[in-house]
């Protein structure tokens, strides 16, 4: 959307980062309906811009399961408005941790606490 872009008509990197975080959360939820928090995001390097009017896709894949954490790869691509070409934008690996109400890590393979 235009409000998410700079004066060059490309989306702010922080907006993409926010959506990467959300995509990581969605993927973590496939492993249990717990309270998931982001513990780490690795280096994010932008390979291509995203312009106003383009569709952006976020693909989350679990790459590692721990006891209290899930490592998720989120790949981002943009569909160019002019020709429909799919262009890789960036990728990031996130560590999502299952926590209790007090924010303490808990095993995610047990039922969530209320």
ZAMARGU-4260 file (C-alpha; in steps of 0.2 Angstrom, whole numbers, plus 5000, padded with zeros to 4 digits):
<rodrens>
0) 5000/5000/5000 | 5006/5018/4997 | 5008/5022/5015 | 5020/5008/5017 | 5032/5015/5004
5) 5046/5028/5003 | 5046/5042/4990 | 5053/5031/4977 | 5038/5020/4977 | 5046/5005/4985
10) 5040/4997/5001 | 5050/5000/5017 | 5061/4986/5023 | 5054/4987/5040 | 5037/4983/5033
15) 5044/4967/5025 | 5053/4963/5041 | 5036/4964/5050 | 5028/4952/5038 | 5042/4940/5039
20) 5040/4940/5058 | 5021/4936/5056 | 5025/4923/5043 | 5037/4915/5055 | 5023/4915/5069
25) 5011/4907/5057 | 5023/4893/5053 | 5027/4890/5071 | 5008/4889/5075 | 5008/4873/5064
30) 5018/4865/5079 | 5005/4870/5092 | 4994/4884/5097 | 5005/4891/5110 | 5012/4909/5113
35) 5026/4910/5101 | 5039/4924/5102 | 5053/4929/5090 | 5070/4925/5099 | 5081/4929/5084
40) 5081/4934/5065 | 5096/4931/5055 | 5104/4943/5043 | 5091/4950/5030 | 5098/4955/5014
45) 5086/4963/5001 | 5090/4957/4983 | 5076/4967/4974 | 5064/4981/4978 | 5045/4979/4980
50) 5035/4992/4971 | 5018/4999/4974 | 5004/4988/4967 | 5015/4972/4967 | 5009/4956/4976
55) 5021/4950/4989 | 5022/4931/4994 | 5029/4925/5011 | 5033/4906/5012 | 5037/4899/5029
60) 5046/4882/5031 | 5051/4873/5047 | 5069/4869/5046 | 5072/4863/5064 | 5062/4857/5079
65) 5069/4860/5097 | 5061/4857/5113 | 5055/4874/5116 | 5059/4882/5099 | 5056/4881/5081
70) 5068/4887/5067 | 5058/4894/5052 | 5065/4899/5035 | 5054/4913/5027 | 5057/4916/5009
75) 5049/4932/5001 | 5045/4935/4983 | 5036/4949/4973 | 5025/4947/4958 | 5030/4961/4946
80) 5014/4971/4941 | 5020/4974/4923 | 5023/4955/4918 | 5019/4944/4932 | 5037/4938/4934
85) 5041/4931/4952 | 5056/4940/4959 | 5065/4934/4975 | 5066/4949/4987 | 5074/4942/5003
90) 5074/4927/5015 | 5077/4925/5034 | 5078/4912/5046 | 5069/4915/5063 | 5069/4906/5079
95) 5052/4906/5087 | 5051/4901/5105 | 5035/4894/5114 | 5032/4903/5130 | 5020/4903/5145
100) 5011/4918/5152 | 5026/4924/5161 | 5037/4923/5145 | 5047/4908/5151 | 5051/4895/5137
105) 5040/4879/5138 | 5040/4863/5128 | 5029/4866/5113 | 5024/4847/5111 | 5013/4848/5127
110) 4996/4856/5127 | 4997/4875/5128 | 4992/4883/5145 | 4978/4895/5145
</rodrens>
